[in-house]
Amino acid sequence: MTSADLLDSEALLEAARNATGLSDFGDPAFRDGLAMLVETYNSAPLSERGRRRNHRRMIELLTTRLRIEDAWRRHPEILDRRIAQPMVLTGLPRSGTSALFNLLATDPVTRPLRLWEARNPDPIEGLPAGASDPRRDALEARFAEGRKNNPEFTKVHYASADTPEECVLAQAFALHGVQMGVEVMLEPYGSWYRGQDLHGLYAYYRDILKMLDWQRPGERWLLKAPAHMWGIDALIDTFPDVSIVWTHRNPLSCIASICSMTQLLMVPLMEVDNATLGPIVMDFYATSLERGLAARDRHDPQRFIDVGHDDFVADSLAVVQKIYGHFRLPLSDAARAAMQAHVDANPKGKHGKHEYDLAAFGLDRDAVLRRFAPYVERFSIAVD
């Protein structure tokens, strides 16, 4: 790799300024994350395609950050809004968070974070009321093409512009968080992230949600990310009335699946040694679970409810009833009907079956069960 191929923080910042005509990036604390990402991308064995993609993505993050800061400046009333009583889903990846998230999002009173707006939270000035955002339409065209060209990833995680999506996409504009799920598997970003206090990240994210709520208000925000296990304390401190739904599944299935998903995310960027990747992925998610549960034990247990993957598969609407009852939320007839329609239209495996196995990633049953033994015991998870 030549010096011309290397990313440079100042060059990226200047490119973003030139692209937007703006110069205020906000709190300079974001530069630490920027520096770590740049160092990580420069150290990783990226392909030429991977270098181009990451260069483009970094400029997109920085230009959007400039527009976010500019919108807060032009519309200070945004920051006066309150994100009240959000419901947040978390748990190990592939434990059912996405399926439950999509089902809960059909309740007309919920306000899920949708993929296109997580990627484009800043408003377009002068867009007529009710008009489709052209960024949404362009993104959906790209996703439609991606679903056609990469059906294997679609089996793992179906996505469209309007799909309810993880918080990490919007958190990325802080140049922080788990980014695309690849960076935290690489060094030095992976170690840097594990050592961070996440309160600043969550405060920034809260203000992005205020921006979205100002544009398209909702009654109760519905959010989701396995990454929230890293930030339970910050999440609760930032949203004091948050309710948290924690999904659970046999870690043998979770780890095999998330190893495969991570590999699919990395392959377009670099060559991947699956046997090396597997233990890194397992450690990252096992550590996130351990930290999350330790933080959970410091808070009011009534703030949390546990949902088993197998229970959700067996009777998803009964699980929804349990969640609403625990948090004393009304479940309207309209919500019940919408949820039933969603269940009927989305049978398991609708987008194909994703095949995966531990051995392909240098792991075996005993190694996974040893690492997750306290978790399996605490929640009485069947592993046979």
SULVEN-V860214 format. One record per pair of residues at least 24 apart in sequence whose ideal C-beta (glycine too) atoms are under 6 Angstrom apart, sorted by the first residue. I is the first residue (numbers start at 1). J is the second residue. D is the distance in whole Angstrom. If there is no record, write none. Layout:
i=I j=J d=D
i=I j=J d=D
//
This chain:
i=5 j=51 d=6
i=6 j=42 d=5
i=7 j=38 d=5
i=7 j=41 d=5
i=7 j=42 d=6
i=9 j=34 d=5
i=9 j=35 d=6
i=9 j=38 d=5
i=12 j=58 d=5
i=12 j=62 d=6
i=15 j=59 d=5
i=16 j=59 d=6
i=16 j=62 d=4
i=16 j=63 d=5
i=16 j=66 d=6
i=19 j=63 d=5
i=20 j=63 d=5
i=20 j=66 d=5
i=22 j=66 d=4
i=22 j=70 d=5
i=24 j=69 d=5
i=25 j=65 d=6
i=26 j=69 d=4
i=29 j=200 d=6
i=30 j=174 d=6
i=30 j=175 d=4
i=33 j=175 d=4
i=33 j=176 d=4
i=34 j=175 d=5
i=36 j=189 d=5
i=36 j=192 d=5
i=37 j=189 d=6
i=39 j=188 d=6
i=40 j=183 d=6
i=40 j=186 d=5
i=40 j=189 d=4
i=44 j=186 d=5
i=45 j=270 d=5
i=46 j=269 d=6
i=46 j=270 d=5
i=47 j=270 d=6
i=50 j=269 d=3
i=50 j=270 d=5
i=61 j=172 d=6
i=61 j=173 d=6
i=64 j=173 d=6
i=65 j=173 d=5
i=67 j=122 d=4
i=68 j=122 d=5
i=71 j=122 d=5
i=71 j=123 d=6
i=78 j=210 d=5
i=78 j=211 d=5
i=78 j=214 d=5
i=81 j=210 d=4
i=81 j=213 d=5
i=81 j=214 d=6
i=83 j=209 d=5
i=83 j=221 d=6
i=85 j=220 d=6
i=85 j=241 d=5
i=86 j=221 d=4
i=86 j=223 d=6
i=86 j=239 d=5
i=86 j=242 d=5
i=87 j=222 d=5
i=87 j=243 d=5
i=88 j=223 d=5
i=88 j=228 d=6
i=88 j=242 d=6
i=88 j=244 d=5
i=89 j=224 d=4
i=89 j=245 d=5
i=90 j=226 d=6
i=90 j=228 d=4
i=90 j=229 d=5
i=90 j=246 d=6
i=91 j=246 d=5
i=91 j=247 d=4
i=92 j=254 d=4
i=93 j=226 d=5
i=93 j=258 d=4
i=94 j=254 d=5
i=94 j=257 d=4
i=94 j=258 d=5
i=95 j=247 d=4
i=95 j=249 d=4
i=95 j=254 d=6
i=95 j=309 d=5
i=96 j=247 d=5
i=96 j=309 d=4
i=96 j=312 d=5
i=97 j=224 d=5
i=97 j=247 d=5
i=101 j=164 d=5
i=101 j=224 d=4
i=102 j=164 d=6
i=103 j=316 d=6
i=103 j=339 d=6
i=103 j=342 d=6
i=104 j=222 d=6
i=105 j=164 d=4
i=105 j=222 d=6
i=106 j=338 d=4
i=106 j=339 d=5
i=106 j=342 d=5
i=107 j=335 d=4
i=108 j=334 d=6
i=109 j=219 d=4
i=109 j=220 d=6
i=110 j=220 d=6
i=110 j=222 d=4
i=111 j=218 d=2
i=111 j=221 d=5
i=112 j=164 d=4
i=112 j=222 d=5
i=113 j=223 d=6
i=114 j=162 d=5
i=115 j=161 d=6
i=115 j=163 d=5
i=115 j=165 d=4
i=116 j=161 d=4
i=117 j=212 d=6
i=118 j=165 d=5
i=118 j=169 d=4
i=118 j=170 d=4
i=119 j=169 d=6
i=121 j=170 d=6
i=121 j=208 d=5
i=121 j=211 d=6
i=121 j=212 d=6
i=123 j=215 d=5
i=136 j=161 d=5
i=153 j=264 d=5
i=154 j=351 d=5
i=155 j=351 d=6
i=155 j=352 d=4
i=155 j=354 d=4
i=156 j=261 d=5
i=156 j=354 d=5
i=158 j=351 d=5
i=166 j=224 d=6
i=166 j=225 d=4
i=167 j=223 d=5
i=167 j=225 d=4
i=168 j=225 d=5
i=168 j=227 d=5
i=170 j=208 d=5
i=171 j=201 d=6
i=171 j=205 d=5
i=174 j=201 d=5
i=174 j=204 d=5
i=176 j=201 d=5
i=177 j=201 d=6
i=178 j=227 d=5
i=181 j=265 d=6
i=182 j=265 d=5
i=182 j=266 d=5
i=185 j=280 d=5
i=198 j=231 d=4
i=198 j=234 d=4
i=199 j=234 d=5
i=202 j=234 d=4
i=202 j=238 d=4
i=203 j=238 d=6
i=206 j=238 d=5
i=229 j=288 d=4
i=229 j=289 d=6
i=229 j=292 d=3
i=230 j=288 d=5
i=232 j=292 d=5
i=232 j=295 d=4
i=232 j=296 d=6
i=233 j=295 d=5
i=236 j=299 d=6
i=243 j=327 d=5
i=244 j=303 d=6
i=244 j=304 d=5
i=245 j=305 d=6
i=245 j=307 d=6
i=245 j=323 d=6
i=246 j=304 d=6
i=246 j=306 d=5
i=247 j=307 d=5
i=248 j=308 d=5
i=248 j=379 d=5
i=249 j=309 d=4
i=250 j=381 d=6
i=250 j=383 d=5
i=251 j=368 d=6
i=251 j=372 d=4
i=252 j=368 d=6
i=255 j=282 d=5
i=255 j=368 d=5
i=256 j=356 d=5
i=256 j=357 d=6
i=256 j=358 d=5
i=257 j=356 d=5
i=259 j=361 d=4
i=260 j=356 d=4
i=274 j=360 d=6
i=274 j=361 d=5
i=275 j=362 d=3
i=278 j=361 d=3
i=278 j=362 d=4
i=278 j=363 d=5
i=286 j=371 d=5
i=316 j=343 d=6
//
